[in-house]
Amino acid sequence: MLGNVKLKQYSRQIILPEIGLSGQEKLINAKVLMIGAGGLGCPVLQYLAASGVGTIGIVDDDVIDISNLHRQILYTTADIGKPKAYIAKQKLELLNPHINITAYNERFTPTNAQHICNSYDLIIDGSDNFETRYLVNDTCIALNKALIFGSIFKFEGHVSVFNYHDGPNYRDMFPEAPSSNEATNCAEIGVLGVLPGLIGMYMANEAIKIICGIGETLSGKFMRINALDNTTSVFKVTKQQQEFTKNLVAVVLEPIASENLEISINELNMWLQQTPDEIHLVDVREGYEFEDYNIGGINIPLYELKEHIGSLSPDKKLVFCCHTGQRSKMAIQLLKPIYKGKMYSLKNGIV
């Protein structure tokens, strides 16, 4: 039962019939992990702490910089140079001393991803790079955790809920990360200071709905908000054929073994010129991508590889290619337990 102090503190949301005492108790018993304590993490953390989420984890290895302050409003000039995770914990404990907060002053990596996520029921991703976004997504799939996603770009923000009640995940919408020269972040492209607040509040709202079991979530939907022209769009996200997700732990958390190498486009061209009969070149993109542009070989989408393994001779060198080299590396990991031949990934893809 809630004590008098908590009843008064949360009274304005407890009187909502959709939440009530039972919903507030669900919030108090919830365990939520926030990846990133930056522009998105600050509003998410503030609202979840204020709403009474009982256990909150914060993962961030960055320190506070003066350039953060126009959008990361949890911090002040007195905090410059200090670890974000620890300072966020201190500020949130002042806001709500009745909750438990753990600060992880470390980067979210394949080494610690599962260990950290295991202790939480719901994961929220406010990271600012594609490497972390895919790692968070794939870890959530491996551990069967729901994921709330948010991102910001100049005047535009995105929000969605992934891997919830067998719904789509991040890779259903973005199968692979863009190449390094295509990816940008706030430091390079800029961001409107209030935008993380808008998107972060939507993310916190999704978390509260999921925890309390109320309303309609953004699972299977991808919401785009443009703060410059006040437009909002919601796109449907369709779940793809993904039997390979059972192997995502290996794909994400296990590095490519030394015998499974990346090769350059020059090496591939040399092989194709000198010993073309000894090479299987397999483009693992979707059919429409292959038809739009390809460098030869055959097309077997990543999700269908296991079904066609019998057509690939282990006596030949198997070279996978895709747009940027991400799906081709996944292909190696997926087939490694069942394919005995030599496998290679085309480095940086066909771009």
C-alpha positions as CSV (number, residue, x, y, z in Angstrom):
1,M,0.0,0.0,0.0
2,L,1.1,3.6,-0.7
3,G,1.9,5.7,2.3
4,N,0.4,9.2,2.9
5,V,3.4,11.0,1.5
6,K,3.4,9.0,-1.8
7,L,-0.4,9.3,-2.1
8,K,-0.1,13.1,-1.9
9,Q,2.9,13.2,-4.2
10,Y,1.3,11.2,-7.0
11,S,-2.3,12.3,-6.3
12,R,-2.8,14.1,-9.6
13,Q,-2.2,11.0,-11.6
14,I,-3.7,8.6,-9.2
15,I,-7.1,10.3,-9.6
16,L,-7.0,9.5,-13.3
17,P,-9.3,6.4,-13.6
18,E,-6.9,4.9,-16.2
19,I,-4.1,4.9,-13.6
20,G,-5.5,4.8,-10.1
21,L,-3.8,3.1,-7.2
22,S,-3.1,0.0,-9.2
23,G,-1.4,1.9,-12.0
24,Q,0.7,3.9,-9.5
25,E,1.8,0.7,-7.8
26,K,2.8,-0.7,-11.2
27,L,5.0,2.5,-11.7
28,I,6.5,2.1,-8.3
29,N,7.4,-1.6,-9.0
30,A,8.7,-0.9,-12.6
31,K,12.4,-1.2,-13.5
32,V,13.4,1.0,-16.4
33,L,16.8,1.4,-18.0
34,M,17.7,4.7,-19.8
35,I,20.5,4.4,-22.4
36,G,21.9,7.9,-22.6
37,A,21.6,10.9,-20.2
38,G,21.8,13.6,-22.9
39,G,19.2,15.6,-24.7
40,L,16.6,12.8,-24.8
41,G,17.6,11.2,-21.6
42,C,17.2,14.3,-19.5
43,P,13.4,14.8,-20.0
44,V,12.7,11.1,-20.0
45,L,14.4,10.6,-16.7
46,Q,12.9,13.7,-15.1
47,Y,9.3,12.7,-16.0
48,L,9.7,9.0,-15.1
49,A,11.3,9.9,-11.8
50,A,8.5,12.4,-11.1
51,S,5.8,9.9,-12.0
52,G,7.2,7.4,-9.4
53,V,9.0,4.8,-11.5
54,G,10.6,2.9,-8.6
55,T,13.8,1.6,-10.2
56,I,15.7,3.6,-12.8
57,G,19.1,2.8,-14.4
58,I,21.1,5.4,-16.3
59,V,23.9,4.4,-18.7
60,D,26.2,7.1,-20.0
61,D,30.0,7.4,-20.1
62,D,30.1,11.1,-21.2
63,V,30.8,14.2,-19.2
64,I,28.8,17.4,-19.2
65,D,30.0,20.0,-21.6
66,I,28.9,23.7,-21.9
67,S,27.6,22.9,-25.4
68,N,25.1,20.4,-23.8
69,L,23.3,23.0,-21.7
70,H,21.0,24.5,-24.3
71,R,19.1,21.2,-24.5
72,Q,20.2,19.0,-21.6
73,I,18.3,20.9,-18.9
74,L,18.9,18.5,-16.1
75,Y,22.4,20.1,-15.8
76,T,23.9,23.5,-15.0
77,T,27.2,25.3,-15.5
78,A,28.3,24.0,-12.1
79,D,28.2,20.5,-13.5
80,I,30.5,21.0,-16.5
81,G,33.2,18.4,-16.6
82,K,31.3,15.9,-14.4
83,P,29.9,12.5,-15.4
84,K,26.4,12.7,-16.7
85,A,25.2,9.5,-15.2
86,Y,26.3,10.4,-11.7
87,I,25.0,14.0,-11.9
88,A,21.7,12.9,-13.4
89,K,21.3,10.4,-10.5
90,Q,21.9,13.2,-7.9
91,K,19.5,15.6,-9.5
92,L,16.7,12.9,-9.8
93,E,17.2,11.9,-6.2
94,L,16.5,15.5,-5.2
95,L,13.3,15.4,-7.4
96,N,12.1,12.1,-5.9
97,P,14.0,10.6,-2.9
98,H,11.6,7.7,-2.8
99,I,13.0,5.8,-5.9
100,N,16.1,3.7,-6.5
101,I,18.5,5.0,-9.1
102,T,21.7,3.2,-10.4
103,A,24.2,5.1,-12.5
104,Y,26.4,3.2,-14.9
105,N,29.3,5.6,-15.8
106,E,30.3,3.4,-18.8
107,R,29.6,3.0,-22.4
108,F,26.9,0.5,-23.5
109,T,28.9,-2.2,-25.3
110,P,28.6,-5.8,-26.4
111,T,30.5,-6.8,-23.3
112,N,28.1,-5.3,-20.8
113,A,24.9,-5.0,-22.7
114,Q,23.1,-8.2,-21.5
115,H,24.4,-7.9,-18.0
116,I,23.0,-4.3,-17.6
117,C,19.7,-4.9,-19.4
118,N,18.9,-8.2,-17.5
119,S,17.9,-6.2,-14.3
120,Y,15.3,-4.1,-16.0
121,D,11.8,-4.7,-17.5
122,L,11.7,-1.8,-20.0
123,I,14.6,-0.3,-22.0
124,I,14.6,3.3,-23.4
125,D,17.1,4.3,-26.0
126,G,18.1,7.9,-26.2
127,S,21.6,7.3,-27.7
128,D,23.0,9.5,-30.4
129,N,24.8,6.9,-32.7
130,F,23.7,4.0,-34.8
131,E,26.2,1.5,-33.3
132,T,24.5,1.8,-29.9
133,R,21.0,1.9,-31.4
134,Y,21.5,-1.4,-33.1
135,L,23.2,-2.9,-30.1
136,V,20.3,-1.8,-27.8
137,N,17.7,-3.2,-30.3
138,D,19.4,-6.5,-30.7
139,T,20.0,-7.0,-27.0
140,C,16.3,-6.3,-26.3
141,I,15.4,-9.0,-28.9
142,A,17.8,-11.5,-27.4
143,L,16.4,-10.8,-23.9
144,N,12.8,-10.3,-24.9
145,K,12.6,-6.7,-23.6
146,A,10.4,-4.0,-24.9
147,L,12.2,-1.0,-26.3
148,I,11.2,2.7,-26.5
149,F,13.1,4.5,-29.2
150,G,13.7,8.2,-29.8
151,S,15.9,10.2,-32.1
152,I,16.4,13.9,-33.0
153,F,17.8,15.6,-36.1
154,K,17.8,19.4,-36.5
155,F,14.1,20.3,-36.2
156,E,12.8,16.7,-36.5
157,G,12.2,13.9,-34.0
158,H,11.2,10.3,-34.2
159,V,9.5,8.0,-31.6
160,S,8.5,4.4,-31.7
161,V,8.1,1.3,-29.5
162,F,9.9,-1.9,-30.6
163,N,9.8,-5.5,-29.7
164,Y,6.6,-5.1,-27.6
165,H,4.1,-7.9,-27.6
166,D,5.8,-9.6,-30.5
167,G,5.8,-6.4,-32.5
168,P,8.3,-5.1,-35.0
169,N,11.8,-4.1,-33.9
170,Y,14.2,-1.4,-35.1
171,R,15.7,-3.6,-37.8
172,D,12.3,-4.0,-39.4
173,M,12.4,-0.3,-40.3
174,F,16.2,0.1,-40.7
175,P,17.8,-3.2,-41.5
176,E,21.3,-1.8,-41.3
177,A,23.1,1.3,-40.3
178,P,24.1,3.9,-42.8
179,S,27.8,4.1,-43.8
180,S,30.0,6.2,-41.5
181,N,30.1,9.1,-44.1
182,E,26.3,9.2,-44.1
183,A,25.8,9.2,-40.4
184,T,25.6,12.5,-38.5
185,N,24.9,13.7,-34.9
186,C,24.0,16.9,-33.1
187,A,27.6,18.1,-32.9
188,E,27.8,17.9,-36.7
189,I,24.4,18.9,-37.9
190,G,22.8,20.9,-35.0
191,V,19.6,20.5,-33.1
192,L,16.9,22.9,-31.9
193,G,17.2,23.1,-28.1
194,V,13.5,22.4,-27.3
195,L,13.3,19.4,-29.6
196,P,14.7,16.8,-27.2
197,G,12.2,17.9,-24.7
198,L,9.3,17.4,-27.0
199,I,10.5,13.9,-28.1
200,G,11.6,12.9,-24.6
201,M,8.2,13.6,-23.2
202,Y,6.6,11.4,-25.9
203,M,9.1,8.7,-25.0
204,A,8.3,9.0,-21.3
205,N,4.6,8.9,-22.1
206,E,5.0,5.7,-24.0
207,A,6.9,4.2,-21.0
208,I,4.1,5.1,-18.6
209,K,1.4,3.6,-20.9
210,I,3.4,0.4,-21.2
211,I,4.0,0.1,-17.5
212,C,0.4,0.8,-16.6
213,G,-1.1,-1.1,-19.5
214,I,-3.2,1.8,-20.7
215,G,-3.9,3.5,-24.0
216,E,-2.5,2.8,-27.4
217,T,1.3,2.6,-27.8
218,L,3.5,3.3,-30.8
219,S,4.3,-0.4,-31.3
220,G,4.1,-1.1,-35.0
221,K,4.2,2.7,-35.7
222,F,6.9,5.2,-36.3
223,M,6.0,8.8,-35.4
224,R,7.8,11.8,-37.0
225,I,7.4,15.2,-35.5
226,N,8.7,18.4,-37.3
227,A,9.0,21.3,-34.8
228,L,9.6,23.8,-37.6
229,D,6.4,23.4,-39.5
230,N,4.3,21.7,-36.8
231,T,3.6,18.6,-38.8
232,T,3.2,15.1,-37.3
233,S,3.2,11.9,-39.3
234,V,2.7,8.3,-38.2
235,F,4.0,5.5,-40.4
236,K,3.2,1.8,-40.1
237,V,6.1,-0.5,-39.4
238,T,5.6,-4.1,-40.6
239,K,7.3,-7.0,-38.9
240,Q,9.6,-8.9,-41.3
241,Q,10.4,-12.6,-41.5
242,Q,13.0,-12.9,-38.8
243,E,13.8,-16.4,-37.8
244,F,17.4,-15.2,-37.6
245,T,16.6,-13.2,-34.4
246,K,17.1,-16.3,-32.4
247,N,20.8,-15.9,-33.2
248,L,21.1,-12.2,-32.5
249,V,23.0,-12.7,-29.3
250,A,25.8,-14.2,-31.4
251,V,25.5,-11.7,-34.1
252,V,25.7,-8.7,-31.8
253,L,27.8,-9.8,-28.9
254,E,30.3,-12.1,-30.6
255,P,33.0,-10.6,-32.8
256,I,33.6,-12.1,-36.3
257,A,36.1,-15.0,-35.9
258,S,39.5,-14.6,-37.5
259,E,38.8,-17.2,-40.1
260,N,35.8,-15.1,-41.3
261,L,37.3,-12.1,-42.9
262,E,36.3,-8.8,-44.5
263,I,37.7,-8.3,-48.0
264,S,38.0,-5.1,-50.0
265,I,36.2,-4.5,-53.4
266,N,39.7,-4.7,-55.0
267,E,40.3,-8.1,-53.5
268,L,36.9,-9.3,-54.6
269,N,37.5,-8.1,-58.2
270,M,40.8,-9.8,-58.3
271,W,39.3,-13.1,-57.2
272,L,36.5,-12.8,-59.7
273,Q,39.0,-12.2,-62.5
274,Q,41.5,-14.9,-61.5
275,T,39.2,-17.7,-60.1
276,P,35.6,-16.9,-60.8
277,D,34.5,-20.5,-60.6
278,E,35.7,-20.7,-57.0
279,I,33.6,-17.8,-55.8
280,H,30.0,-17.6,-54.6
281,L,29.0,-13.9,-54.5
282,V,25.8,-13.5,-52.6
283,D,24.0,-10.1,-52.2
284,V,22.0,-10.3,-49.0
285,R,19.9,-7.2,-49.5
286,E,16.2,-7.3,-50.4
287,G,15.1,-8.1,-53.9
288,Y,14.1,-4.5,-54.8
289,E,17.5,-3.3,-53.7
290,F,19.3,-5.8,-55.8
291,E,17.2,-4.9,-58.8
292,D,17.9,-1.2,-58.4
293,Y,21.7,-1.7,-58.3
294,N,24.1,-4.6,-57.8
295,I,27.6,-5.7,-58.6
296,G,26.7,-9.2,-59.8
297,G,26.3,-12.5,-58.0
298,I,23.0,-13.9,-56.8
299,N,20.5,-12.3,-54.5
300,I,19.4,-14.1,-51.3
301,P,17.9,-11.8,-48.7
302,L,19.4,-12.1,-45.3
303,Y,16.2,-13.4,-43.7
304,E,16.1,-16.3,-46.3
305,L,19.7,-17.4,-46.1
306,K,19.2,-20.5,-44.0
307,E,16.5,-21.7,-46.4
308,H,19.0,-21.6,-49.3
309,I,22.1,-22.9,-47.5
310,G,21.9,-26.1,-49.5
311,S,22.5,-24.3,-52.8
312,L,25.9,-22.8,-51.6
313,S,28.8,-25.2,-52.1
314,P,31.2,-25.3,-49.1
315,D,34.0,-26.0,-51.6
316,K,33.8,-22.4,-52.8
317,K,34.6,-19.1,-51.2
318,L,31.4,-17.5,-50.0
319,V,31.4,-13.7,-50.3
320,F,28.5,-11.8,-48.9
321,C,27.8,-8.2,-49.9
322,C,25.1,-5.6,-49.0
323,H,24.7,-1.8,-49.0
324,T,27.2,-0.9,-46.3
325,G,28.7,-4.1,-45.0
326,Q,26.5,-4.6,-42.0
327,R,24.1,-7.2,-43.2
328,S,26.9,-9.1,-44.9
329,K,28.7,-9.4,-41.5
330,M,25.4,-10.6,-39.9
331,A,25.1,-13.2,-42.7
332,I,28.5,-14.7,-41.6
333,Q,27.4,-15.0,-38.0
334,L,24.0,-16.5,-38.9
335,L,25.6,-19.2,-41.1
336,K,28.7,-19.9,-39.0
337,P,27.1,-22.7,-36.9
338,I,25.9,-24.6,-40.1
339,Y,28.2,-23.7,-43.0
340,K,31.6,-25.3,-43.1
341,G,33.2,-23.4,-46.0
342,K,35.1,-20.1,-45.9
343,M,33.0,-17.0,-45.7
344,Y,33.9,-13.4,-46.3
345,S,32.1,-10.0,-46.0
346,L,32.6,-7.2,-48.5
347,K,34.0,-4.4,-46.4
348,N,32.0,-1.2,-46.5
349,G,29.5,-2.8,-48.9
350,I,28.8,-2.0,-52.5
351,V,28.6,1.8,-51.9
